[in-house]
């Protein structure tokens, strides 16, 4: 394995760690607000690391642009959905 492949594997494993941390956060945190916070932060970082690892493996070009676009859209969607879920929880009277 060359240095680029090792870096790619390392970044993808870092992403997997953040996905796992987000899953643990969902299971362990006490209320909906902290669970949402853990999930959105960990998933955004996890996907970012995975995308970086794939960009290192794919190299520059159209694939890199597509991967960056996927990460951007997923980050915007994650933040929007978390906000909507938190707002719905607040309207139902759930307290942090």
MONORJO-V368080 format. One record per run of one state. SS is the DSSP state (@ for helix, = for strand, . for the rest). FROM is the first residue (numbers start at 1). TO is the last residue. If there is no record, write none. Layout:
ss | from | to
SS | FROM | TO
SS | FROM | TO
This chain:
ss | from | to
. | 1 | 2
@ | 3 | 28
. | 29 | 31
@ | 32 | 58
. | 59 | 61
@ | 62 | 91
. | 92 | 96
